[in-house]
């Protein structure tokens, strides 16, 4: 007859403990098993969190940059609709119609800068929290 499984089996010796009281021994054994289960569970959770947290941080950072870019573009467009080029710059020409100087009007430009910053901050405060999801597939 042929052997299907010819490799010798590994025999692990059993540990024998000196048993004074069988109930006390069983309690200690259950307690040790429980502690081992907790250690394995906490170690597993720590390993998973260490693997996922850098990905989550990157996703959150990218989401925040995306939201900030969208909001700043929307608010800058909103503020710039209220102003014209002639309001911001003065073009001076000579007698022949050549441009000699372009002067910027600082007061409306500073007003635009402060309005954009204020509108961006208000919109970010209004939006509140946004959820970031991670697919674990």
Backbone torsions as a table, in degrees:
resi	resn	phi	psi	omega
1	UNK	NA	140.0	-178.6
2	UNK	-91.0	146.1	177.2
3	UNK	-89.5	129.5	176.3
4	UNK	-79.9	-40.8	-177.8
5	UNK	-117.3	104.0	-172.7
6	UNK	-102.7	-6.8	-179.3
7	UNK	-74.4	138.6	-179.9
8	UNK	-69.4	143.5	-179.8
9	UNK	-76.2	147.6	177.8
10	UNK	-89.0	127.3	179.8
11	UNK	-107.8	120.3	178.9
12	UNK	-97.6	125.2	-178.2
13	UNK	-69.2	146.3	176.9
14	UNK	-86.9	140.5	177.9
15	UNK	-87.5	127.5	178.7
16	UNK	-104.7	128.9	179.8
17	UNK	-108.6	150.4	176.4
18	UNK	-74.6	118.9	-174.6
19	UNK	-102.8	110.6	174.1
20	UNK	-83.9	-50.2	-179.0
21	UNK	-133.3	121.8	-174.4
22	UNK	-62.9	-36.7	-179.6
23	UNK	-68.1	-40.8	178.4
24	UNK	-64.6	-41.0	178.9
25	UNK	-62.0	-43.3	179.6
26	UNK	-65.2	-38.4	178.0
27	UNK	-63.9	-44.9	179.0
28	UNK	-63.3	-40.8	-179.3
29	UNK	-64.5	-43.1	177.7
30	UNK	-64.8	-40.8	179.4
31	UNK	-62.9	-43.4	178.9
32	UNK	-64.5	-41.6	177.1
33	UNK	-61.7	-42.8	179.6
34	UNK	-62.8	-43.4	178.1
35	UNK	-63.4	-42.8	177.9
36	UNK	-61.9	-40.4	178.1
37	UNK	-63.0	-43.9	178.0
38	UNK	-63.2	-42.0	179.5
39	UNK	-62.7	-44.3	178.8
40	UNK	-64.5	-42.0	-179.6
41	UNK	-64.3	-47.6	-179.5
42	UNK	-65.4	-37.4	177.6
43	UNK	-64.6	-42.1	178.5
44	UNK	-63.0	-45.5	178.7
45	UNK	-61.8	-42.4	179.7
46	UNK	-62.7	-43.4	179.9
47	UNK	-63.4	-42.9	179.6
48	UNK	-65.2	-44.8	179.5
49	UNK	-64.2	-39.1	177.5
50	UNK	-63.1	-30.4	179.1
51	UNK	-80.3	-34.7	-173.3
52	UNK	-88.2	-34.2	-174.0
53	UNK	-59.2	-42.5	176.8
54	UNK	-62.2	-36.6	177.4
55	UNK	-66.3	-43.8	-180.0
56	UNK	-63.6	-42.2	177.6
57	UNK	-60.4	-43.0	179.3
58	UNK	-65.0	-42.9	178.6
59	UNK	-62.6	-42.3	179.0
60	UNK	-64.3	-42.6	179.4
61	UNK	-63.0	-44.6	179.3
62	UNK	-64.8	-39.5	178.6
63	UNK	-65.0	-42.0	179.1
64	UNK	-64.4	-42.1	177.5
65	UNK	-63.4	-40.3	179.3
66	UNK	-63.1	-46.9	179.6
67	UNK	-62.7	-44.2	-179.3
68	UNK	-63.9	-39.4	179.3
69	UNK	-65.8	-45.1	179.6
70	UNK	-62.1	-46.3	-178.8
71	UNK	-64.3	-44.4	-178.4
72	UNK	-65.6	-38.2	177.1
73	UNK	-65.5	-43.4	179.0
74	UNK	-62.5	-45.1	-176.2
75	UNK	-72.2	-35.9	176.9
76	UNK	-65.4	-40.5	177.3
77	UNK	-64.5	-41.2	179.7
78	UNK	-61.6	-44.4	-178.8
79	UNK	-70.6	-40.1	-176.5
80	UNK	-70.6	-20.1	176.1
81	UNK	-65.6	-24.0	-177.6
82	UNK	-83.2	-9.7	-174.3
83	UNK	-122.2	155.1	177.6
84	UNK	-116.1	164.7	179.4
85	UNK	-64.0	-40.8	-178.9
86	UNK	-63.6	-28.6	178.4
87	UNK	-71.8	-30.3	-175.0
88	UNK	-92.0	-32.0	-176.6
89	UNK	-132.8	146.5	175.6
90	UNK	-114.9	125.4	-179.4
91	UNK	-102.3	124.6	177.4
92	UNK	-107.8	134.2	-178.8
93	UNK	-120.9	157.1	176.0
94	UNK	-88.3	-172.6	-176.8
95	UNK	-64.0	-27.0	-178.2
96	UNK	-89.6	-1.7	178.1
97	UNK	91.8	5.9	177.0
98	UNK	-80.3	143.0	179.0
99	UNK	-74.5	124.3	178.6
100	UNK	-103.2	-30.2	-176.9
101	UNK	-158.8	145.1	171.8
102	UNK	-120.4	116.8	-179.9
103	UNK	-102.6	137.1	175.7
104	UNK	-94.4	141.6	176.4
105	UNK	-93.6	107.7	-170.6
106	UNK	-68.0	-37.1	-174.8
107	UNK	-62.9	-50.3	177.8
108	UNK	-66.7	-32.8	178.8
109	UNK	-65.2	-44.7	177.2
110	UNK	-64.1	-35.8	177.0
111	UNK	-63.5	-41.7	178.5
112	UNK	-63.2	-45.3	-178.5
113	UNK	-59.6	-46.3	-178.8
114	UNK	-70.0	-37.7	178.5
115	UNK	-63.6	-43.3	-179.9
116	UNK	-61.3	-46.6	-179.4
117	UNK	-61.9	-42.5	179.8
118	UNK	-65.9	-44.0	179.9
119	UNK	-64.7	-37.9	178.2
120	UNK	-63.2	-46.5	-179.2
121	UNK	-63.8	-40.8	178.6
122	UNK	-62.9	-42.0	-179.5
123	UNK	-67.4	-40.1	177.4
124	UNK	-63.4	-42.1	177.6
125	UNK	-65.3	-36.3	-178.7
126	UNK	-69.9	-36.1	-177.9
127	UNK	-68.3	-34.0	178.4
128	UNK	72.7	-141.8	-176.0
129	UNK	-90.4	148.4	176.6
130	UNK	-127.4	143.3	-177.7
131	UNK	-86.5	142.6	174.5
132	UNK	-119.1	129.2	-176.9
133	UNK	-113.9	144.9	176.7
134	UNK	-118.7	125.7	175.7
135	UNK	-85.8	122.8	-177.9
136	UNK	-100.4	48.9	178.6
137	UNK	-107.6	NA	NA
